[in-house]
Amino acid sequence: MSKYAKKRREVSDDTQPAQSTPEGIGTPSSEGPMQSDAKAQTQRKCVLVVDDERDYRTIIERQLDSDYEIYAAQNGSEALSVLVWMYGEGKPPAVIITDQMMPIMDGDEFIAKVRKITKGLRFIMITSNTDITMDTLVPGGKPDRLIYKTDLLGSNGLQKAVTDLLGEQRGAQEE
């Protein structure tokens, strides 16, 4: 069974999500500050981050972890397993942030597969390749937002994109 980081729940190569451990709740870790109230932590919206580069997963987590419960996977295939686990735990993601180019399953292929199984999930795709635009992505795998990785550094653009998507989703549900 793989291990989760105490704050960021991340699976290793065996793609089986681990159960969080009670002793991990409320304890600080080198990954960042913990929320001391377990109940408050479970009430936060969840975000699934899918990227094969640990550094970018860390950057994204640091930008979002004060407002969201972050789960992570290293590629689209692994993310499908984490997604199933999240739904099983009653913690569906409010937003999924995925890299475009990854081993095993690219981001647009992952988005297309998820959209075939469930409706209503919002996606942000990140990429280092500035030649990629919304027009160059697979039609069924187009995200709701496209952000270049260079824009993640020293910016609140990702936080704003997540907030905007959740606002749009809430507005659509109210109509």
Secondary structure, DSSP 4 states (H G I P E B T S, - for coil): -----SSSEE--TT--PPPPPGGGTT--BTTBPPPS-HHHHHHSPEEEEE-S-HHHHHHHHHHHTTTSEEEEESSHHHHHHHHHHHHHTT--EEEEEEESS-SSS-HHHHHHHHHHH-SS-EEEEEES-TT--GGGS-GGG--SEEEEGGGGTT-SHHHHHHHHHHHHHHHHHH-
